[in-house]
Structures are given as structure tokens and as C-alpha cells.
């Protein structure tokens, strides 16, 4: 995988994941009452935008390499 794809996906994951964690778990983070289940959910909250960004970026690269503008 290209390094640029990983870097962009990590940035997207950090931004989107942090916003979602703040919305969904902010009270527990501030109170210090996170459970093991909450930590797992937080990890998944960061993993999902990473996967979506990677999938979209790789698809765009493949479309460009195939000469497809992606306008279907």
C-alpha cells in the first residue's frame, strides 16, 4: 500500500475518530469511568474511518490507473 494512502487514512481516522469518541464517550473519558467494552468501542471508532478512507483512496487510485474518471 502506498504511504500516502496510510498517512491520509490515519489523519482522517484521528480527526473523525476523535470527534466521535468525544460525542459518544466524552463523559466517561472525563469521569475516568471507561470500561473494557468502552475501550474496545473506542478502538473500533478509530478503525472504521481508517478503513473507509483507505477503501475510498485505493478505489480512486485504481480508477485513475484504469483511466476511469469514476463518473458512473
N, C-alpha and C positions, 0 to 999 in steps of 0.2 A: 504494500500500500504506500502511496506517496506521502511524504512527510507533511506536505501542505494540507492534505485531507485530515490527517490526525490532528494537526495544530488547530485547524478551523473547527473540527468537531469538539476538541477539548474546550476551546473558547466558548462555543455555543452551549456545551454542557455546563460549564461553570456559571455562565450568566443565567440561562434558563433554569438550571437545577437549583441555584441559589435562591432565585425568586420563588420557585415552587416550594422549596424547603421552608422559606420564611413564611409563606402563606399557610402551608399545611402543618408545620411543626414548630413554628416560631415560639409559641407559648411554652412548649415543652423544652425547647432549647434554652430559653431564658430562665425557666424554672429549674433546669437541670434534672428533669424527670424523664429523660428518654429511656425507653425500654430497648431490649434487644430487637424486638419486632420493629420498633420505630427506626432504629439504625439500619435495618435491612431495607425498609421502605425508603429511607433517605438515599442509600446507595443506588437503589433502583431509580429514584427520582433523577439522579445524575446520569445513570446509564441510558435511560430512554432517549433524551435529547442527543446524546453522543451517537447512539445507533441511528437515529433518524437523520442526523446531519451527515453521517458517514454514508448512509444509503443514498441520500439525495446527491451528495457530491460525486460519488462514484458513478451514479447513473448519468449525471451531467457530463462527466468526463467521457464515458462510453459513447454517449450521444454525439459529442463533439468529434470524437475519433471516427465515428461511423459516418460523419457528415450529416447527421440528423440534427436539425435545429430544435427538436423536441416539441415542435408545434403540431400537435395531432388533434 
